[in-house]
Amino acid sequence: MIHRSPAPEATVLCFALLLLFPRTSSTATTGAPNTAAPCAPASCGDLAISYPFWLAGTHPPKCGHQGFQVTCVKAKAYLKNSVWTYQIQAIFYTNNLLRVTNANLSLDGTACNVGNFVNASSVLRPFYIDSQSDMELFFFYGCNLRAPQLPPYWSPLSCGNGSFAWLSGQYRPDDSSMALPGNCIVAMIPVLAYDGATGADYERLMEGGFLLNYLNEDFSQCDACSVGHGHGQCRTVVSDDGFQCYCSDGVYSTAACGTKRANWKTTIIGSITAAASLLVLCICMLIWKSKVKNLWFLLAKKTSSNNERNAEALIESYGSLAPKRYKYSEVVNITSSLNNNLGEGGYGTVYKGRLHDDRLVTVKFLHECKGNEEEFLNEVMSIGRTSHVNIVSLFGFCLERSRRALIYEYMPNGSLEKNIYSEKPKETSGWQKHYSIAIGIARGLEYLHHSCNKRIVHFDIKPQNILLDKDFCPKITDFGLAKLCHAKDSKLSMTGARGTIGFIAPEVHSQTFGVVSTK
């Protein structure tokens, strides 16, 4: 007699929930010490390079964010991407700002090679022009204007006649090109202006550079990480550019160091209160569950016993006509402890095995399922009584509650699919051989439909379910979707389409192709 605990699921649920409470107080992973060496601030000339920037050749990528790699050449720091190169003049970590100059601009006093910065602004990310501080410096080239037509705020350049500079207003990202007289060519760059500056000061303005902003929510998290009890260090997850805070007690993705220790009293009190409430709830659940479970167990046991008795009675009714029944342990031994796997399909796994009389067999272990023992046995008995050269022979079966297996004769040449789609088809090549295989399949189907005591409709004929013996004689197998009907029945009801996509008769889905026949 097997005795079951009254409510195992409830017990496990309560235990699991109780275990979760002490863990919810921290989002840190343990075992990650606060080591300063790999990401300690580095220097390039007079600049200190630290998070979110990282110095190539000194810091590993985890010390900063993507796009913030700094290259140091002859004590000068540079930011680069595929479009631009900027020299860093200063970094203001507190305000998330840096002052840069365009390394590609020539400051030889001519200012005649300035490209239009507006077209390149979209590729600045993850940086942004600081529109509150930067101003627009315009350059006009080749203007066909006479002196009376020149605006008074335009300052001439040394490039030659018709070239001018103009310090405009505040930088506007969406500033459109202006309509100018004289067919001027216009270029604009952002600059950090100073009081009293005009277009005539273009060389000094270009040398001063402009401000870039690098706003990101991770940087505010870094501020919280680096202060407090633990003085954590900011890191980057290289795979997704996410944020991490390295503390002495672990690695945090959101919380700052010391958060857990600062709130330990509140956490403990809250955890104890919640655990006590949950314990009371679990006790009530166990009491209620035990009563319901006992009733369910008695009903299920009675139903299971009835199903088993009906299955045993059905097997006895077939007497000697029934295929041999094997125990599950015997089937496992036949397959040498499931050692030779031939493949896996939608309804089970197939193994190669050997019977006690040395006959090679194919053993198909069906996926575990409950109920329908009578339907399974009816199909086994019907298929087991078939005898045709083009139907695979069923040697035996196994039925132990939800464990089910079918034992077929072994086909050494495998499935038709592996032969016709093989790069080296061997004996199956040639239309004559294909024709004889098709005739064999048709004869097997004709036998199933018209020559059995109960007609068997396969519903899943495809190359994978046609096996070839040593002489390449085709044999139909895998009756997992088959349905049985009486020989006198002219119609067969279906609750839905059966079979494999690509091999189902089109008239099953649309009567445009015709009416579904028993063939």
VODRENNU-124449 format. One line per 4 residues: number of its first residue (from 0); their letters; for each residue x, y, z of C-alpha. Coordinates in nm, 4 decimals, m for minus. Example, Ala and Ser with C-alpha at 12.3 -4.5 7.8 and 13.67 -1.06 7.14 Angstrom:
0> as> 1.2300:m0.4500:0.7800; 1.3670:m0.1060:0.7140
***
This chain:
0> mihr> 0.0000:0.0000:0.0000; 0.1416:0.3382:m0.1022; 0.0685:0.6201:0.1428; 0.0778:0.9798:0.0264
4> spap> 0.1301:1.2832:0.2432; m0.1873:1.4888:0.2628; m0.0533:1.7977:0.0869; 0.3005:1.7675:m0.0519
8> eatv> 0.2571:2.0552:m0.2950; 0.1476:2.2945:m0.0221; 0.4395:2.1891:0.2009; 0.6942:2.2454:m0.0724
12> lcfa> 0.5320:2.5774:m0.1678; 0.5425:2.7101:0.1871; 0.9017:2.5968:0.2377; 1.0137:2.7576:m0.0884
16> llll> 0.8425:3.0871:m0.0081; 0.9984:3.0955:0.3376; 1.3419:3.0471:0.1863; 1.2868:3.3417:m0.0467
20> fprt> 1.2271:3.6014:0.2264; 1.5805:3.6337:0.3660; 1.7082:3.6750:0.0094; 1.4810:3.9586:m0.0975
24> ssta> 1.6611:4.2144:0.1146; 1.9594:4.2465:m0.1208; 2.0167:4.2672:m0.4925; 2.3879:4.1970:m0.4556
28> ttga> 2.5874:3.8943:m0.5565; 2.8417:3.7845:m0.2995; 3.2049:3.7109:m0.3477; 3.2963:4.0244:m0.5453
32> pnta> 3.5544:4.2273:m0.3495; 3.6077:4.5965:m0.3982; 3.9415:4.5890:m0.5812; 4.0660:4.9292:m0.6921
36> apca> 4.3669:4.8299:m0.9030; 4.2115:4.7433:m1.2426; 4.0010:5.0603:m1.2711; 4.1965:5.3131:m1.0690
40> pasc> 4.2011:5.6632:m1.2263; 4.4707:5.7014:m1.4914; 4.6330:6.0146:m1.6294; 4.7098:6.1453:m1.9767
44> gdla> 4.9058:6.4671:m1.9562; 4.7175:6.6847:m1.7086; 4.3899:6.4939:m1.7482; 4.2585:6.2364:m1.4995
48> isyp> 4.0750:5.9547:m1.6799; 3.8113:5.7654:m1.4784; 3.4551:5.6280:m1.5096; 3.2658:5.6614:m1.7413
52> fwla> 3.5821:5.7159:m1.9493; 3.8516:5.4498:m1.9724; 4.2061:5.4747:m2.1039; 4.3011:5.2323:m2.3805
56> gthp> 4.6068:5.0259:m2.2884; 4.5601:5.0926:m1.9156; 4.1978:5.0083:m1.8296; 3.9981:4.6998:m1.9319
60> pkcg> 3.6674:4.7779:m2.1140; 3.4634:4.7110:m1.7972; 3.6082:5.0287:m1.6427; 3.3966:5.2543:m1.8649
64> hqgf> 3.1138:5.2721:m2.1149; 3.1144:5.2004:m2.4855; 3.2058:5.5100:m2.6832; 3.4038:5.6565:m2.3896
68> qvtc> 3.7403:5.5029:m2.4749; 4.0222:5.7588:m2.4503; 4.3462:5.7259:m2.6473; 4.6591:5.8961:m2.5132
72> vkak> 4.9151:6.0094:m2.7738; 5.2139:6.2200:m2.6643; 5.0364:6.3270:m2.3435; 4.7287:6.4364:m2.5392
76> aylk> 4.3909:6.2666:m2.4883; 4.1658:6.1890:m2.7849; 3.8106:6.0649:m2.8349; 3.7557:5.8907:m3.1680
80> nsvw> 3.4936:5.7176:m3.3734; 3.4665:5.6319:m3.7415; 3.3716:5.9919:m3.8350; 3.5464:6.2383:m3.6049
84> tyqi> 3.8469:6.2796:m3.3755; 3.8365:6.5247:m3.0839; 4.1166:6.6261:m2.8516; 4.0002:6.6485:m2.4901
88> qaif> 4.1024:6.9747:m2.3236; 3.9190:6.9263:m1.9923; 3.6684:6.6897:m1.8264; 3.4142:6.8203:m1.5744
92> ytnn> 3.2954:6.4981:m1.4068; 3.0605:6.6769:m1.1658; 2.8604:6.8371:m1.4485; 2.8966:6.5539:m1.7032
96> llrv> 3.0741:6.7895:m1.9452; 3.3995:6.7875:m2.1406; 3.5682:7.0553:m2.3511; 3.7071:6.9360:m2.6826
100> tnan> 3.8617:7.0720:m3.0003; 3.8300:6.9231:m3.3448; 4.1670:6.7582:m3.4127; 4.1024:6.7715:m3.7872
104> lsld> 4.0789:7.1525:m3.8020; 4.3893:7.3401:m3.9105; 4.4674:7.6531:m3.7118; 4.7220:7.7986:m3.9505
108> gtac> 4.5549:8.1357:m3.9538; 4.3595:8.0851:m4.2732; 4.0467:7.9068:m4.1415; 3.9775:7.8117:m4.4997
112> nvgn> 3.9317:7.4378:m4.4477; 3.6458:7.4402:m4.1959; 3.3861:7.1741:m4.2786; 3.0209:7.2120:m4.1913
116> fvna> 2.9738:7.0687:m3.8428; 2.5924:7.0463:m3.8703; 2.6041:6.7413:m4.0972; 2.8185:6.5508:m3.8459
120> ssvl> 2.6189:6.6307:m3.5310; 2.4010:6.3204:m3.5624; 2.7035:6.0931:m3.5160; 2.8167:6.2504:m3.1880
124> rpfy> 2.6278:6.0023:m2.9691; 2.6712:5.9207:m2.6837; 2.7688:6.2880:m2.6580; 2.5577:6.5988:m2.7175
128> idsq> 2.6380:6.9611:m2.7924; 2.5794:7.1677:m2.4786; 2.3338:7.4144:m2.6323; 2.3256:7.6276:m2.3143
132> sdme> 2.6952:7.7195:m2.3432; 2.8010:7.6659:m2.7051; 2.7458:7.9227:m2.9800; 2.7494:7.9011:m3.3581
136> lfff> 3.0515:8.0292:m3.5528; 2.9678:8.0666:m3.9236; 3.2164:8.0846:m4.2093; 3.1209:8.2220:m4.5527
140> ygcn> 3.3366:8.1504:m4.8568; 3.3338:8.2869:m5.2122; 3.0690:8.5485:m5.1470; 2.9989:8.7717:m5.4462
144> lrap> 2.9193:9.0828:m5.2417; 3.0336:9.4421:m5.2563; 3.1260:9.6397:m4.9486; 2.7936:9.8254:m4.9143
148> qlpp> 2.6088:9.4927:m4.9182; 2.8114:9.3274:m4.6373; 2.6410:9.2868:m4.2959; 2.8292:9.4940:m4.0360
152> ywsp> 2.8817:9.1935:m3.8053; 3.0708:8.9909:m4.0708; 3.4479:8.9845:m4.0207; 3.6735:8.9172:m4.3207
156> lscg> 3.9029:8.6139:m4.3282; 4.2584:8.6003:m4.4569; 4.1564:8.3405:m4.7182; 4.0979:8.6063:m4.9793
160> ngsf> 3.8196:8.8191:m5.1107; 3.4688:8.7085:m5.0353; 3.5448:8.5042:m4.7158; 3.3985:8.6063:m4.3801
164> awls> 3.3323:8.4847:m4.0224; 3.0314:8.5566:m3.8039; 2.9724:8.4627:m3.4382; 2.5995:8.3953:m3.4246
168> gqyr> 2.3770:8.3173:m3.1295; 2.3232:8.0089:m2.9155; 2.3768:7.6693:m3.0747; 2.0559:7.5179:m3.2149
172> pdds> 2.0619:7.1489:m3.3184; 1.7834:7.2023:m3.5719; 1.9277:7.5216:m3.7206; 1.8606:7.5230:m4.0959
176> smal> 2.0898:7.6670:m4.3581; 2.0229:8.0347:m4.4124; 1.9467:8.2042:m4.7427; 2.2331:8.4433:m4.8193
180> pgnc> 2.3009:8.6889:m5.0998; 2.6058:8.6533:m5.3166; 2.6025:8.2721:m5.3535; 2.8134:8.2164:m5.0411
184> ivam> 2.9292:7.8700:m4.9309; 2.8421:7.8331:m4.5602; 3.0098:7.6258:m4.2870; 2.9347:7.6269:m3.9138
188> ipvl> 3.1103:7.4906:m3.6035; 3.0129:7.5161:m3.2343; 3.2444:7.7219:m3.0130; 3.2608:7.8186:m2.6474
192> aydg> 3.2326:8.1971:m2.6671; 3.3451:8.4544:m2.4130; 3.2268:8.8072:m2.3361; 3.2989:9.0526:m2.6143
196> atga> 3.3922:8.7892:m2.8727; 3.3047:8.8506:m3.2386; 3.3644:8.6774:m3.5674; 3.7033:8.8479:m3.5900
200> dyer> 3.8193:8.6291:m3.2977; 3.7596:8.3083:m3.4935; 4.1133:8.1700:m3.4387; 4.0925:8.2044:m3.0599
204> lmeg> 3.7391:8.0667:m3.0587; 3.8461:7.7614:m3.2599; 4.1398:7.6996:m3.0253; 3.9060:7.7170:m2.7249
208> gfll> 3.6860:7.4372:m2.8585; 3.3342:7.3653:m2.7363; 3.1484:7.1708:m2.4677; 3.0019:6.8221:m2.5022
212> nyln> 2.7457:6.6774:m2.2627; 2.7253:6.3081:m2.1759; 2.3988:6.2626:m1.9886; 2.3061:5.9072:m1.8845
216> edfs> 2.1082:5.7653:m1.5916; 2.3963:5.5265:m1.5134; 2.6150:5.8243:m1.4204; 2.3752:5.9339:m1.1463
220> qcda> 2.3813:5.5758:m1.0191; 2.7600:5.5987:m1.0133; 2.7366:5.9006:m0.7835; 2.5285:5.6955:m0.5391
224> csvg> 2.7690:5.4039:m0.5732; 3.0853:5.5977:m0.4957; 2.9510:5.7665:m0.1796; 2.8146:5.6152:0.1397
228> hghg> 2.9568:5.3513:0.3693; 3.1179:5.1256:0.1131; 3.2790:5.3728:m0.1294; 3.2008:5.1450:m0.4201
232> qcrt> 3.3480:5.1579:m0.7662; 3.1514:5.1953:m1.0881; 3.1848:4.9302:m1.3552; 3.0224:4.8438:m1.6888
236> vvsd> 2.8795:4.5104:m1.8045; 3.0648:4.4789:m2.1349; 2.8003:4.2557:m2.2976; 2.5139:4.5082:m2.2717
240> dgfq> 2.6854:4.8287:m2.1491; 2.4863:4.8041:m1.8238; 2.5867:4.9488:m1.4868; 2.7357:4.7675:m1.1860
244> cycs> 2.8519:4.8914:m0.8471; 3.1454:4.6977:m0.6980; 3.1234:4.7041:m0.3182; 3.3119:4.5253:m0.0439
248> dgvy> 3.0084:4.3045:0.0233; 2.9196:4.2215:m0.3377; 2.8203:4.3566:m0.6772; 2.5032:4.5657:m0.7076
252> staa> 2.3129:4.6508:m1.0236; 2.1021:4.9302:m0.8716; 2.1656:4.9810:m0.4995; 2.4537:5.1801:m0.3531
256> cgtk> 2.7103:5.0368:m0.1150; 2.5980:5.0275:0.2451; 2.2276:5.0242:0.1570; 2.1883:4.6751:0.2953
260> ranw> 2.3710:4.7530:0.6187; 2.1907:5.0840:0.6674; 1.8519:4.9198:0.6438; 1.9296:4.5883:0.8147
264> ktti> 1.6975:4.6503:1.1099; 1.4029:4.7389:0.8878; 1.4774:4.4435:0.6650; 1.4957:4.1931:0.9513
268> igsi> 1.1748:4.3193:1.1128; 0.9926:4.3155:0.7796; 1.1209:3.9683:0.6948; 1.0193:3.8233:1.0326
272> taaa> 0.6727:3.9780:1.0097; 0.6206:3.8555:0.6562; 0.7542:3.5080:0.7385; 0.5239:3.4788:1.0400
276> sllv> 0.2228:3.5836:0.8326; 0.3173:3.3378:0.5634; 0.3617:3.0587:0.8183; 0.0103:3.1145:0.9517
280> lcic> m0.1240:3.1146:0.5973; 0.0609:2.7910:0.5189; m0.0819:2.6192:0.8264; m0.4331:2.7149:0.7179
284> mliw> m0.3588:2.5928:0.3662; m0.2268:2.2603:0.4955; m0.5366:2.1997:0.7066; m0.7721:2.2807:0.4189
288> kskv> m0.5586:2.1057:0.1603; m0.5348:1.7847:0.3608; m0.9121:1.7464:0.3672; m0.9522:1.8161:m0.0042
292> knlw> m0.6479:1.6032:m0.0893; m0.7758:1.3012:0.0985; m1.1046:1.3175:m0.0901; m0.9271:1.3637:m0.4243
296> flla> m0.6851:1.0800:m0.3493; m0.9669:0.8382:m0.2769; m1.1488:0.9315:m0.5982; m0.8304:0.9178:m0.8083
300> kkts> m0.7276:0.5860:m0.6590; m1.0674:0.4398:m0.7328; m1.0645:0.5719:m1.0911; m0.7093:0.4467:m1.1484
304> snne> m0.7984:0.1032:m1.0142; m1.1030:0.0845:m1.2422; m0.8929:0.1824:m1.5459; m0.6296:m0.0770:m1.4638
308> rnae> m0.8915:m0.3489:m1.4164; m1.0565:m0.2577:m1.7465; m0.7197:m0.2660:m1.9253; m0.6311:m0.6061:m1.7799
312> alie> m0.9727:m0.7441:m1.8726; m0.9321:m0.6169:m2.2286; m0.5933:m0.7870:m2.2641; m0.7348:m1.1156:m2.1315
316> sygs> m1.0248:m1.0968:m2.3763; m0.7838:m1.1170:m2.6706; m0.6161:m1.4253:m2.5265; m0.3426:m1.5712:m2.7487
320> lapk> m0.4181:m1.3192:m3.0255; m0.2708:m1.0348:m2.8209; 0.0924:m0.9320:m2.8862; 0.3357:m1.0217:m2.6112
324> ryky> 0.3282:m0.7864:m2.3165; 0.6603:m0.6836:m2.1610; 0.7404:m0.5230:m1.8296; 0.9044:m0.1835:m1.8429
328> sevv> 1.2255:m0.3221:m1.6907; 1.2322:m0.5920:m1.9611; 1.1973:m0.3325:m2.2360; 1.4852:m0.1335:m2.0883
332> nits> 1.7014:m0.4479:m2.0878; 1.6078:m0.5181:m2.4510; 1.7525:m0.1777:m2.5460; 2.0689:m0.2322:m2.3353
336> slnn> 1.9567:0.0375:m2.0920; 1.8533:0.2790:m2.3694; 2.2034:0.2727:m2.5145; 2.1392:0.2885:m2.8918
340> nlge> 1.9217:0.5884:m2.9799; 1.7907:0.5846:m3.3380; 1.6012:0.9125:m3.3230; 1.3148:1.1071:m3.1678
344> ggyg> 0.9778:1.2061:m3.3095; 0.6709:1.3922:m3.1997; 0.5278:1.0925:m3.0121; 0.8303:0.9256:m2.8608
348> tvyk> 1.1947:0.8203:m2.8716; 1.3173:0.5230:m3.0772; 1.5935:0.2811:m2.9714; 1.7537:m0.0234:m3.1281
352> grlh> 1.7317:m0.3434:m2.9246; 1.7675:m0.7200:m2.9273; 1.5220:m0.9837:m2.8018; 1.6248:m1.2924:m2.6083
356> ddrl> 1.6148:m1.4966:m2.9308; 1.8674:m1.2512:m3.0884; 1.6124:m1.0873:m3.3182; 1.6872:m0.7202:m3.3743
360> vtvk> 1.3969:m0.4908:m3.2897; 1.3049:m0.1236:m3.2847; 1.1637:m0.0047:m2.9504; 0.9592:0.3151:m2.9419
364> flhe> 0.9049:0.4665:m2.5972; 0.5939:0.6845:m2.6177; 0.5872:1.0123:m2.4296; 0.4374:0.9646:m2.0843
368> ckgn> 0.0640:1.0224:m2.0720; m0.2268:0.9401:m1.8461; m0.5565:0.7706:m1.9228; m0.6893:0.6262:m2.2507
372> eeef> m0.5554:0.2783:m2.1684; m0.8443:0.1141:m2.3527; m0.7915:0.3244:m2.6662; m0.4188:0.2461:m2.6608
376> lnev> m0.4823:m0.1264:m2.6177; m0.7462:m0.1361:m2.8934; m0.4975:0.0168:m3.1357; m0.2176:m0.2162:m3.0215
380> msig> m0.4382:m0.5233:m3.0588; m0.5626:m0.4182:m3.4023; m0.2153:m0.3364:m3.5342; m0.0715:m0.6473:m3.3709
384> rtsh> m0.3152:m0.8657:m3.5654; m0.2113:m0.7175:m3.9003; m0.0030:m0.9401:m4.1242; 0.1181:m0.7943:m4.4500
388> vniv> 0.4526:m0.7707:m4.6246; 0.4222:m0.3910:m4.6403; 0.3193:m0.3366:m4.2754; 0.5869:m0.3409:m4.0075
392> slfg> 0.5348:m0.6298:m3.7615; 0.4517:m0.5512:m3.3988; 0.6302:m0.8010:m3.1703; 0.5092:m0.6690:m2.8364
396> fcle> 0.4176:m0.3759:m2.6166; 0.4528:m0.2360:m2.2665; 0.1794:m0.0720:m2.0580; 0.2563:0.0223:m1.6983
400> rsrr> 0.0351:0.3165:m1.6051; 0.1802:0.6150:m1.7939; 0.4770:0.4162:m1.9296; 0.4122:0.2815:m2.2775
404> aliy> 0.6353:0.1265:m2.5419; 0.5965:m0.0546:m2.8747; 0.8375:m0.3209:m3.0053; 0.8626:m0.3511:m3.3859
408> eymp> 1.0783:m0.5532:m3.6195; 1.4075:m0.3817:m3.7028; 1.4518:m0.2294:m4.0483; 1.8260:m0.2203:m4.1352
412> ngsl> 1.7945:0.0309:m4.4209; 1.6196:0.2950:m4.2123; 1.3476:0.5264:m4.3350; 1.2605:0.6178:m4.6918
416> ekni> 1.3374:0.9806:m4.6085; 1.7031:0.9066:m4.5263; 1.7403:0.7163:m4.8531; 1.5741:0.9483:m5.1023
420> ysek> 1.7308:1.2617:m4.9524; 2.0742:1.1060:m4.9032; 2.3707:1.2465:m5.0948; 2.4540:0.8847:m5.1888
424> pket> 2.1159:0.7098:m5.2469; 2.2780:0.3720:m5.3385; 2.0204:0.1023:m5.4167; 1.7155:0.3296:m5.3873
428> sgwq> 1.8213:0.5409:m5.6839; 1.6370:0.5019:m6.0096; 1.2753:0.5384:m6.1072; 1.2151:0.1633:m6.1201
432> khys> 1.3106:0.1210:m5.7544; 1.1047:0.4268:m5.6558; 0.8094:0.2879:m5.8475; 0.8265:m0.0496:m5.6693
436> iaig> 0.8469:0.1272:m5.3315; 0.5399:0.3378:m5.4169; 0.3480:0.0242:m5.5223; 0.4416:m0.1435:m5.1923
440> iarg> 0.3178:0.1540:m4.9904; m0.0103:0.1563:m5.1851; m0.0600:m0.2161:m5.1218; 0.0020:m0.1649:m4.7512
444> leyl> m0.2564:0.1132:m4.7365; m0.5076:m0.0943:m4.9329; m0.4610:m0.3733:m4.6789; m0.5146:m0.1384:m4.3832
448> hhsc> m0.8280:0.0130:m4.5378; m1.0038:m0.2988:m4.6647; m0.8483:m0.6257:m4.5412; m0.8442:m0.5861:m4.1617
452> nkri> m1.1264:m0.6770:m3.9238; m1.1217:m0.3114:m3.8259; m1.0211:m0.0641:m4.0921; m0.7128:0.1377:m3.9975
456> vhfd> m0.6698:0.4884:m4.1363; m0.3074:0.5943:m4.0848; m0.3375:0.9756:m4.1282; 0.0421:1.0328:m4.1251
460> ikpq> 0.1919:0.8765:m4.4367; 0.5262:1.0458:m4.5089; 0.8814:0.9321:m4.5985; 0.9829:0.9300:m4.2308
464> nill> 0.7134:0.6670:m4.1543; 0.8098:0.4303:m4.4366; 1.0857:0.1875:m4.3341; 1.2945:m0.0268:m4.5698
468> dkdf> 1.4045:m0.3820:m4.4899; 1.7274:m0.5425:m4.6098; 1.5774:m0.5880:m4.9599; 1.4408:m0.2308:m4.9658
472> cpki> 1.0848:m0.3551:m4.9341; 0.8748:m0.0679:m4.7892; 0.6868:m0.1144:m4.4634; 0.4405:0.1316:m4.3106
476> tdfg> 0.5037:0.2177:m3.9449; 0.4191:0.4703:m3.6713; 0.0442:0.4450:m3.6158; 0.0413:0.7210:m3.3531
480> lakl> m0.2277:0.9209:m3.5371; m0.4181:0.6236:m3.6790; m0.7920:0.5810:m3.6221; m0.9914:0.2591:m3.6201
484> chak> m1.3351:0.2164:m3.7730; m1.5645:m0.0717:m3.8619; m1.5339:m0.2221:m4.2068; m1.8927:m0.1257:m4.2914
488> dskl> m1.8444:0.2420:m4.2044; m1.8281:0.4693:m4.5076; m1.7518:0.7876:m4.3094; m1.4928:0.8724:m4.0457
492> smtg> m1.5391:1.1661:m3.8083; m1.2452:1.3950:m3.7337; m1.2292:1.6690:m3.4705; m0.9422:1.8359:m3.6566
496> argt> m0.6756:1.7908:m3.9225; m0.4330:1.5073:m3.8529; m0.0884:1.4556:m3.9968; 0.2277:1.6467:m4.0776
500> igfi> 0.2227:1.9814:m4.2563; 0.3283:1.9251:m4.6142; 0.1844:1.5731:m4.6310; m0.1819:1.6345:m4.5365
504> apev> m0.4298:1.5965:m4.8218; m0.5315:1.9499:m4.9322; m0.9020:1.8607:m4.9310; m0.8802:1.8293:m4.5495
508> hsqt> m0.8425:2.2076:m4.5309; m1.0463:2.3178:m4.8330; m1.3271:2.1458:m5.0238; m1.2073:2.3323:m5.3328
512> fgvv> m0.9749:2.0367:m5.3877; m1.2522:1.7789:m5.3425; m1.4182:1.5747:m5.0694; m1.2097:1.3773:m4.8202
516> stk> m1.2259:1.0085:m4.9117; m1.1510:0.6964:m4.7062; m0.8405:0.6475:m4.9179
***
